[in-house]
């Protein structure tokens, strides 16, 4: 039995909202049609995906498993359409995603020497969209910082870099040669995800601020609303008088990897991965010495 992607999209809509009526409105179809499609999908899979009673709609164990698997599968299908469209236009283009502070140019130069007919474009990614951009085909290969949801991805470790604590310029610890985790006890934390992704395991109080990118995070730090952590290479790109960056050797270094969608098989992509591996040491060095501008465009 081949899994029907349309039914799968319908399932995700219901699973996200746990309401057939609202899902049907979002999909612009009638609710009875949606219900029939979900029943057909359950029949195809031989499993009940939802429980339906007077209290509402809930996912079964099978439904939760399907929801976990559905995202990468749908993103992969979307990526196939995107790549076919690019190929139909006769373009040879490789889009490389990167996080702040990670240079692309060393690997790009090695890659372009072997593939002078391929245009290398770069696309900046943030922590919350790096996996999705790889899975849905907006980015062919990406430099990422761990942790990342590895579902549907293949990761190649490249190098590590030390973490720094970002402090307001007037902070009691600003300007120190280094600090410890214990020094930061009680400091409000500005971070972009849940506790499992924080580099420190000491119980720092959550400031309640949810930030998306480095610039937003540093604005809150500069305003004195809390402290945060950044990779050493990020401090090169965001040197500013109202923020002090201090080494914190207690913390494990940040891992930088190259990520590719696990379903992606392409000699061109593999050649870029090889180029990134051979230039990893140069890339790490460039990232810590202001040698690569932010932004996006052709390399």
Secondary structure, 3 states (H helix, E strand, C coil): CCCCHHHHHHHHHHHHHCCHHHHHHHHCCCHHHHHHHHHHHHHHHCCCCEEEECCEEEECHHHHHHHHHHHHHHHHHHHHHHHHHHHHCCCCEEEEEECCCCCCHHHHHHHHHHCCCCEEEEEECCCCCHHHHHHCCCCCEEEEECCCCCCCEEEEEEEEECEEEEEECCCCCCCCCECCCHHHCCCCEEECCCHHHCCCCCCCCEEEEECCCHHHHHHHHHCCCCEEEEEHHHHHHCCCCCEEEEECCCCCCEEEEEEEECCCCCHHHHHHHHHHHHCHHHHHHHHCCCCCCCCCEEC
